[in-house]
Amino acid sequence: MIKFWIKQSLISLDQTINAFVFVGWSDETLSSRSWRLRDKPHFFIVHKVIDTIFFFDDNHCEESFESERLRLQSPPEER
């Protein structure tokens, strides 16, 4: 249960950074957004930095985008 709480808290922090710092959608993570907009120079750099930070999680940004697209972060009844 603590692992679930930590993961949800980190996703919330990621969404907050995306909304406040990068003026993005409040329900999208910065990781997902940086993959979605990776063709733009600014987000290409952000995507590379995030994937470097999460070196232990192969293709972190791409997987975050897929998770958002498939609504895997939502409760099961909302998917």
PyMOL commands that place a pseudoatom at each C-alpha (Angstrom):
pseudoatom trace, name=CA, resn=MET, resi=1, chain=A, elem=C, hetatm=0, pos=[0.000, 0.000, 0.000]
pseudoatom trace, name=CA, resn=ILE, resi=2, chain=A, elem=C, hetatm=0, pos=[2.873, 2.389, 0.757]
pseudoatom trace, name=CA, resn=LYS, resi=3, chain=A, elem=C, hetatm=0, pos=[4.348, 1.705, -2.690]
pseudoatom trace, name=CA, resn=PHE, resi=4, chain=A, elem=C, hetatm=0, pos=[1.012, 2.645, -4.311]
pseudoatom trace, name=CA, resn=TRP, resi=5, chain=A, elem=C, hetatm=0, pos=[0.843, 5.861, -2.242]
pseudoatom trace, name=CA, resn=ILE, resi=6, chain=A, elem=C, hetatm=0, pos=[4.409, 6.846, -3.174]
pseudoatom trace, name=CA, resn=LYS, resi=7, chain=A, elem=C, hetatm=0, pos=[3.777, 6.248, -6.883]
pseudoatom trace, name=CA, resn=GLN, resi=8, chain=A, elem=C, hetatm=0, pos=[0.510, 8.233, -6.827]
pseudoatom trace, name=CA, resn=SER, resi=9, chain=A, elem=C, hetatm=0, pos=[2.203, 11.074, -4.929]
pseudoatom trace, name=CA, resn=LEU, resi=10, chain=A, elem=C, hetatm=0, pos=[5.026, 11.248, -7.480]
pseudoatom trace, name=CA, resn=ILE, resi=11, chain=A, elem=C, hetatm=0, pos=[2.533, 11.281, -10.367]
pseudoatom trace, name=CA, resn=SER, resi=12, chain=A, elem=C, hetatm=0, pos=[0.692, 14.121, -8.642]
pseudoatom trace, name=CA, resn=LEU, resi=13, chain=A, elem=C, hetatm=0, pos=[3.945, 16.060, -8.246]
pseudoatom trace, name=CA, resn=ASP, resi=14, chain=A, elem=C, hetatm=0, pos=[4.782, 15.441, -11.902]
pseudoatom trace, name=CA, resn=GLN, resi=15, chain=A, elem=C, hetatm=0, pos=[1.350, 16.770, -12.969]
pseudoatom trace, name=CA, resn=THR, resi=16, chain=A, elem=C, hetatm=0, pos=[1.740, 19.802, -10.718]
pseudoatom trace, name=CA, resn=ILE, resi=17, chain=A, elem=C, hetatm=0, pos=[5.119, 20.668, -12.215]
pseudoatom trace, name=CA, resn=ASN, resi=18, chain=A, elem=C, hetatm=0, pos=[3.640, 20.329, -15.704]
pseudoatom trace, name=CA, resn=ALA, resi=19, chain=A, elem=C, hetatm=0, pos=[0.723, 22.637, -14.833]
pseudoatom trace, name=CA, resn=PHE, resi=20, chain=A, elem=C, hetatm=0, pos=[2.553, 25.312, -12.809]
pseudoatom trace, name=CA, resn=VAL, resi=21, chain=A, elem=C, hetatm=0, pos=[6.009, 25.461, -14.353]
pseudoatom trace, name=CA, resn=PHE, resi=22, chain=A, elem=C, hetatm=0, pos=[5.262, 24.522, -17.950]
pseudoatom trace, name=CA, resn=VAL, resi=23, chain=A, elem=C, hetatm=0, pos=[1.652, 25.829, -18.084]
pseudoatom trace, name=CA, resn=GLY, resi=24, chain=A, elem=C, hetatm=0, pos=[0.302, 22.479, -19.264]
pseudoatom trace, name=CA, resn=TRP, resi=25, chain=A, elem=C, hetatm=0, pos=[-2.817, 20.414, -18.705]
pseudoatom trace, name=CA, resn=SER, resi=26, chain=A, elem=C, hetatm=0, pos=[-3.360, 19.673, -15.023]
pseudoatom trace, name=CA, resn=ASP, resi=27, chain=A, elem=C, hetatm=0, pos=[-4.021, 15.969, -15.613]
pseudoatom trace, name=CA, resn=GLU, resi=28, chain=A, elem=C, hetatm=0, pos=[-0.980, 15.302, -17.813]
pseudoatom trace, name=CA, resn=THR, resi=29, chain=A, elem=C, hetatm=0, pos=[2.436, 14.458, -16.462]
pseudoatom trace, name=CA, resn=LEU, resi=30, chain=A, elem=C, hetatm=0, pos=[5.466, 16.371, -17.647]
pseudoatom trace, name=CA, resn=SER, resi=31, chain=A, elem=C, hetatm=0, pos=[6.967, 13.055, -18.701]
pseudoatom trace, name=CA, resn=SER, resi=32, chain=A, elem=C, hetatm=0, pos=[4.016, 12.307, -20.970]
pseudoatom trace, name=CA, resn=ARG, resi=33, chain=A, elem=C, hetatm=0, pos=[3.887, 15.834, -22.351]
pseudoatom trace, name=CA, resn=SER, resi=34, chain=A, elem=C, hetatm=0, pos=[7.593, 15.896, -23.122]
pseudoatom trace, name=CA, resn=TRP, resi=35, chain=A, elem=C, hetatm=0, pos=[7.215, 12.688, -25.146]
pseudoatom trace, name=CA, resn=ARG, resi=36, chain=A, elem=C, hetatm=0, pos=[4.099, 13.985, -26.925]
pseudoatom trace, name=CA, resn=LEU, resi=37, chain=A, elem=C, hetatm=0, pos=[5.882, 17.226, -27.873]
pseudoatom trace, name=CA, resn=ARG, resi=38, chain=A, elem=C, hetatm=0, pos=[9.355, 15.729, -28.381]
pseudoatom trace, name=CA, resn=ASP, resi=39, chain=A, elem=C, hetatm=0, pos=[9.557, 17.170, -31.921]
pseudoatom trace, name=CA, resn=LYS, resi=40, chain=A, elem=C, hetatm=0, pos=[9.745, 20.674, -30.410]
pseudoatom trace, name=CA, resn=PRO, resi=41, chain=A, elem=C, hetatm=0, pos=[13.290, 21.633, -29.349]
pseudoatom trace, name=CA, resn=HIS, resi=42, chain=A, elem=C, hetatm=0, pos=[12.388, 22.664, -25.789]
pseudoatom trace, name=CA, resn=PHE, resi=43, chain=A, elem=C, hetatm=0, pos=[10.511, 19.446, -25.032]
pseudoatom trace, name=CA, resn=PHE, resi=44, chain=A, elem=C, hetatm=0, pos=[13.088, 17.304, -26.798]
pseudoatom trace, name=CA, resn=ILE, resi=45, chain=A, elem=C, hetatm=0, pos=[15.585, 18.512, -24.191]
pseudoatom trace, name=CA, resn=VAL, resi=46, chain=A, elem=C, hetatm=0, pos=[13.107, 18.022, -21.310]
pseudoatom trace, name=CA, resn=HIS, resi=47, chain=A, elem=C, hetatm=0, pos=[12.354, 14.502, -22.541]
pseudoatom trace, name=CA, resn=LYS, resi=48, chain=A, elem=C, hetatm=0, pos=[16.072, 13.642, -22.665]
pseudoatom trace, name=CA, resn=VAL, resi=49, chain=A, elem=C, hetatm=0, pos=[16.680, 15.073, -19.174]
pseudoatom trace, name=CA, resn=ILE, resi=50, chain=A, elem=C, hetatm=0, pos=[13.745, 13.155, -17.667]
pseudoatom trace, name=CA, resn=ASP, resi=51, chain=A, elem=C, hetatm=0, pos=[14.780, 9.892, -19.333]
pseudoatom trace, name=CA, resn=THR, resi=52, chain=A, elem=C, hetatm=0, pos=[18.319, 10.439, -18.026]
pseudoatom trace, name=CA, resn=ILE, resi=53, chain=A, elem=C, hetatm=0, pos=[17.058, 11.016, -14.467]
pseudoatom trace, name=CA, resn=PHE, resi=54, chain=A, elem=C, hetatm=0, pos=[14.939, 7.861, -14.721]
pseudoatom trace, name=CA, resn=PHE, resi=55, chain=A, elem=C, hetatm=0, pos=[17.781, 5.816, -16.274]
pseudoatom trace, name=CA, resn=PHE, resi=56, chain=A, elem=C, hetatm=0, pos=[16.540, 2.734, -14.402]
pseudoatom trace, name=CA, resn=ASP, resi=57, chain=A, elem=C, hetatm=0, pos=[13.128, 2.976, -16.139]
pseudoatom trace, name=CA, resn=ASP, resi=58, chain=A, elem=C, hetatm=0, pos=[13.733, 2.351, -19.857]
pseudoatom trace, name=CA, resn=ASN, resi=59, chain=A, elem=C, hetatm=0, pos=[11.777, 4.727, -22.105]
pseudoatom trace, name=CA, resn=HIS, resi=60, chain=A, elem=C, hetatm=0, pos=[10.192, 6.489, -19.117]
pseudoatom trace, name=CA, resn=CYS, resi=61, chain=A, elem=C, hetatm=0, pos=[8.627, 9.344, -21.102]
pseudoatom trace, name=CA, resn=GLU, resi=62, chain=A, elem=C, hetatm=0, pos=[7.283, 7.137, -23.875]
pseudoatom trace, name=CA, resn=GLU, resi=63, chain=A, elem=C, hetatm=0, pos=[5.774, 4.723, -21.352]
pseudoatom trace, name=CA, resn=SER, resi=64, chain=A, elem=C, hetatm=0, pos=[4.260, 7.651, -19.434]
pseudoatom trace, name=CA, resn=PHE, resi=65, chain=A, elem=C, hetatm=0, pos=[2.644, 8.871, -22.633]
pseudoatom trace, name=CA, resn=GLU, resi=66, chain=A, elem=C, hetatm=0, pos=[1.189, 5.421, -23.341]
pseudoatom trace, name=CA, resn=SER, resi=67, chain=A, elem=C, hetatm=0, pos=[-0.059, 5.172, -19.768]
pseudoatom trace, name=CA, resn=GLU, resi=68, chain=A, elem=C, hetatm=0, pos=[-1.828, 8.539, -20.120]
pseudoatom trace, name=CA, resn=ARG, resi=69, chain=A, elem=C, hetatm=0, pos=[-3.229, 7.605, -23.527]
pseudoatom trace, name=CA, resn=LEU, resi=70, chain=A, elem=C, hetatm=0, pos=[-4.626, 4.328, -22.191]
pseudoatom trace, name=CA, resn=ARG, resi=71, chain=A, elem=C, hetatm=0, pos=[-5.748, 6.028, -18.943]
pseudoatom trace, name=CA, resn=LEU, resi=72, chain=A, elem=C, hetatm=0, pos=[-3.826, 3.483, -16.856]
pseudoatom trace, name=CA, resn=GLN, resi=73, chain=A, elem=C, hetatm=0, pos=[-3.339, 6.054, -14.076]
pseudoatom trace, name=CA, resn=SER, resi=74, chain=A, elem=C, hetatm=0, pos=[-7.134, 6.295, -13.646]
pseudoatom trace, name=CA, resn=PRO, resi=75, chain=A, elem=C, hetatm=0, pos=[-9.174, 4.029, -11.376]
pseudoatom trace, name=CA, resn=PRO, resi=76, chain=A, elem=C, hetatm=0, pos=[-10.176, 0.798, -13.164]
pseudoatom trace, name=CA, resn=GLU, resi=77, chain=A, elem=C, hetatm=0, pos=[-13.835, 1.832, -13.477]
pseudoatom trace, name=CA, resn=GLU, resi=78, chain=A, elem=C, hetatm=0, pos=[-12.806, 4.970, -15.420]
pseudoatom trace, name=CA, resn=ARG, resi=79, chain=A, elem=C, hetatm=0, pos=[-10.613, 3.264, -18.015]
for i in range(1, 79): cmd.bond("trace and resi %d" % i, "trace and resi %d" % (i + 1))
show_as sticks, trace
zoom trace
